[in-house]
Amino acid sequence: MLQPAALSKQDPSATRRLRPLADYSGSLGQRVYQTLRESILSLAYRPGEILRKPDICEALGVSRSPVADAVARLQAEGLVDVVPQAGTFVARFSMQEIREGAFLREAIEVAAIERVAAIITDDQLQLLRRNLTVQAALVADADIPGFYAMDAAMHELLLSLTGFPRLAQVSETAWLHVNRARQLILPVPGRIQATLAEHQAILAALETRDPVAARTAVQSHLRQLVTYLEPLERDRPDLFNPT
């Protein structure tokens, strides 16, 4: 049976789960939003957990106003639920949203990889090879957060090679809820090794400039994720909305 990553017991200190605002750029409100969003996406705040605004204010050294604004933005993205008279909670996962996000991401990336396979240059292939070399080193070191970052950078690079500058942002929006849920499975034994092999298959298809092979490799890679996630709805119902 698939065993998801263990979620740590609730740490009462928000300071330990929120990166300092100095790590971000932009207005105060933007920085508060970024650190809260990152903590939710990384599962530092668990699905279903209450967000205590006074604790967040104290941890970040800010007033309630930027925290309230950040929560409103996160609610609009579907990352938090605001329940009147009860509080603000980290949104639980929804398999419907995960499946929809995966469908949209696949549609975007399949179209993108077919275009890239036809136009990719030798210099661009070298950029991808370098990314995968770093990925392999991170796998060897069992550095899951580092691998996760390079995985995201590879997909962003592939989308940028289409020549359409807004494509990565559209894809990231579609992938948001899947991206949070996949944090559960990257620590599963063997998963990052398998992911690296899937990435290498994508690169191999691009090296031959074969759009059909590239399409197949991307589809296989993206569909693995939902295959891993679907059993979690049964095995960890506490993390999911009732269907």
Secondary structure by P-SEA (a helix, b strand, c coil): cccccccccccccccccccccccccccaaaaaaaaaaaaaaaccccccccccaaaaaaaacccaaaaaaaaaaaaaaccbbbbcccccccccccaaaaaaaaaaaaaaaaaaaaaaaacccaaaaaaaaaaaaaaaaaaaacaaaaaaaaaaaaaaaaaaaacccaaaaaaaaaaaaaaaaacccccccaaaaaaaaaaaaaaaaaaaccaaaaaaaaaaaaaaaaaaccccccccccccccc
